[in-house]
Amino acid sequence: SMAMLIEEMDAADIRLGVIMGRQSAEPHGVIPNDDIADVMASYPDRFVSFAGIDVSRTMDWCLAEVDRCLENSGFKGVSIEPGASPTPMMADDERLYPLYEHCVKRGVPISVTLSSLLSHMAGYGHEYGSPLPLYKVARDFPNLSIIVSHGAWPWVREVLGLAFVAANIYLSPDLYMV
């Protein structure tokens, strides 16, 4: 329950949580942006959120959804899962470039979930979880802050190398921590 989550956050002295939207293929599923907006309205001082964008939809829809969500107080960025979307793609797929460009124009970061485990569970190839294509994205969009969710596990060494040479790539070592 949300009440229990807030209690646990308080006990751990966590003031602010991040809610990542999700628009992925099964078995991962969807966390609707409107549901996130409802949580944000109920707990405005406890969470920030990233809008989940289904990159398999038309780019017009994606950009409109980004704008709609950013208009809602609390949404601070965009979250995509290109390798686990209903139509899998690599992070440097040219179809994603208008979305990256839009995030730069709006001044918001993008969280790119990369993990071979997630793409495999969705029935796609191991290569869709690779962080290596992000190097091209980071070079092509030097003003875009790129957060790599799950530390690109199991591609940890590779993503560390990318973050070392691309100042706009940040790592979120979540979920797979012991």
N, C-alpha and C positions, 0 to 999 in steps of 0.2 A: 504494500500500500504506500501511497505517497507520504502519509503521516509517519510510517515506519522509516522510510527513506530519509526524510528530514531529521528524524530522531537520530538515525545512524550517522548522518552528516554532522549533526551537532556534537555527538559523542566523539567523533573523530576530528573535531575542530575544522571541518570543511565548510567554508563559507559559500562557495560557489561551485556549482556543477555544470557540466557541458552535456547537452543532449544533441546527439547526432541523428539527423534524419536519415532514413534508409529507403531506397527504391531499388531493390535487387530481385534477382531471380530466386525461385524456390531452391533450396529450403530456407533461404535467408529472409525473404519476404519484404514487407513494407512497414515503415513507421510513418504514418501519414503526417504531413506538415501541419494540418489542421489540428490533429491531436496534440502535437507539440505546442502549437500556439495556445491551446487550452491550458496546458500545464504552465506555460509561461505567464498566462493571465492570472492563474491561481497563485503562483509563486514567483512574482516578478523580480524579487531580489535574491533569489537562490540559484537561478539557472540562466545560462546563455545557450543559444542553440544555433545549429547549422541546418539549413534547409536541405533535405534529401531530394536529389534530382535524378529522375529516371532518364539516363542518357540514351536509352533506346527509343525515346519519343522524338518528335520533331524538335529541331533546335528552336523554332519559334515558341513552342510550348515550354521548353527548358528555360529560355530567357524570361518569358512572361512569369513563370513560376518563381524564378529567382527574385524578380522585381516585386511580385506579390508578397513573398515571404519577408523580404528586406523592409517592406513598408510596415510590417508587424513588429512592434517593439520586442526586442529580445533576440531576434535572428541576427547573427553577426557574421555568418559565412555560409558557404555552400559545401555540401558533402556529396561525393560521387563514388561509385564502385564500378569502374569501367570493366574490369575483368570478371565481375559477377553480376553484371546487368542482364536483363532479359536478352539483349543482343550484345554478346561480349566483345570488347575491343581493348586494344592496348592503350595505355595512358597517353601516348603521343599520336593517337589516331586524329587525323585532320578534322574529322567530324566534331571533335571536342574543342577545337580552337576558338570558335565563336564564344563558347562558354568561358574559356580561360580569359579571352579578351574582355568579356562582359564583367567578369570579376575584377579585373584590373580597373576598368572604368568606374565600377561601383566602389572600389577601394576595400574589397573584402577578401579574406583568405579563402582558399579552397582546400578541403580535406579530401585526399585521394586514398581510398582504402585499397591497399594492395596486400594480397596474401595468397600464396599458391593453395593454401588450405581452402580458402573461400571459393576460389575459382574452380577448384577440384570438386568441392561439395555441390556446386551448381552444375556440374557435369561438363566443365570446360577444361582446356589444357592448362598444364602447369605454367606455361609461358605467360598467361594472362595475369599472373600475380607478380611478375618481375617488375622491380622498380627501375631497371635500366632505361626504359623509354622516357622516364621523367627527366633525364638529363637534357634531352632535346627540348622538352617543354620549359624547363628552367632557363635554358639559354634563350629560347624564343620569347619568353615572357619574364624578363628580369625583374619586373616590378610586381609580379604575382607571388604572394606568399603561399607556398605549397606545404601543407601538413600531410605527412605520410602516416596514416593510421596503422596501428598494430606493428609499427616498426618494420613493415614489409616482411614479416616473418614468413618463411624461413630464410629470406634473402637479406639477412641482417648485415653481413659484411659488405654486400653490394650497396645497400642503402646508406650505410655509414660512409662509404667512399663517395657517394653522390653528395651527401650533406657536407662533406669536407670540402668539395670543390664548387658547390653551388650554394651561395649564401642565402638563397631564397627557399631552400628546402629545409623543413623542420620535421623532426621525428616525434611521434607520439608512441612511446613504448607501453601500450596498454594491452589488455586482454590476455596476453600470453605470459605475463609476469608470474613468477612463483612467489 
